[in-house]
């Protein structure tokens, strides 16, 4: 009875239907989180029995509208204009606000990137509506409530909070990259692309983009296909150079546990876990990492996990597809030497700009990806 009374008190939002994903792009290249959100949005849309929509904004980005269809969108709104070539809050939010007013989606999702957070916050303020930031779990209540269940870590990451937006529409959230799984790209899919106009002219926009300087030396854990991560077992900052050598040989990047970051051995931008980045690489090395829950929730979506630890009872072995028990200071250099040797055999540069070709990892039997951890003495 109490539940029915709550539903009766809710406003009539029957005009709002559909799930919309705002596709983020830069220089015509979409962020992977956009395709990941389309994958998750497809599940939400199926439960609510509504279409999955995508919004693509930019200049000369029609190809991304087609990509959105390949990744699951049932309908794509496309806004192309020179004023949208570079991201600026005002013109982008103006397009979003008008489309939300016209299309009336009940759920709108953004990537929890610098751009996504800025855009989502501006839109939520103007509508107004609620916004859940940095979600790691998304679900919906079935009709009649149709509520978005947006969950995120709270209270210093010690518990999960599920946030509801009962009185306003659309329901909005930003979601971390690497948390959700993109659908397989299906080039046979077809859907409608609806062009919409940009109504804001350059002389109405206060901010101008003079130049874009690409930051050098930064890493992007959430987009890496190979990650070599170290933890407390390394004992200090110096051994991370050993991990970087292996990461370079594999065409990957270096990650770390919270313990290593808190100890000051490596910067926070390398941290994997609840308070760091959630990742989905093809290959993840967990070296000297015990396997605390805070860390494993951030890397459990990895295709292949290789754990190296001297403690054969370390929890990380419960998540690993392959486990090596022993002295990491002997094992890691040996693996690095073997990788470099094989790179030479296949004629691949020692420091590739792209991830290594599949032949480097041919000895990793894909059929074992779902097996329990094994150990090698």
Helices and strands as residue ranges (DSSP letters): H 2-9, E 19-23, E 25-26, E 29-30, H 32-48, E 52-58, H 62-70, E 75-80, G 82-84, H 89-103, E 107-111, H 114-127, E 131-135, E 137-140, E 148-154, E 159-163, E 171-175, E 192-195, G 202-204, G 221-223, E 226-230, G 232-234, H 240-250, E 253-256, H 258-262, G 268-270, E 283-287, H 293-299, E 304-309, G 315-318, E 322-325, H 328-345, G 358-361, G 366-368, E 375-376
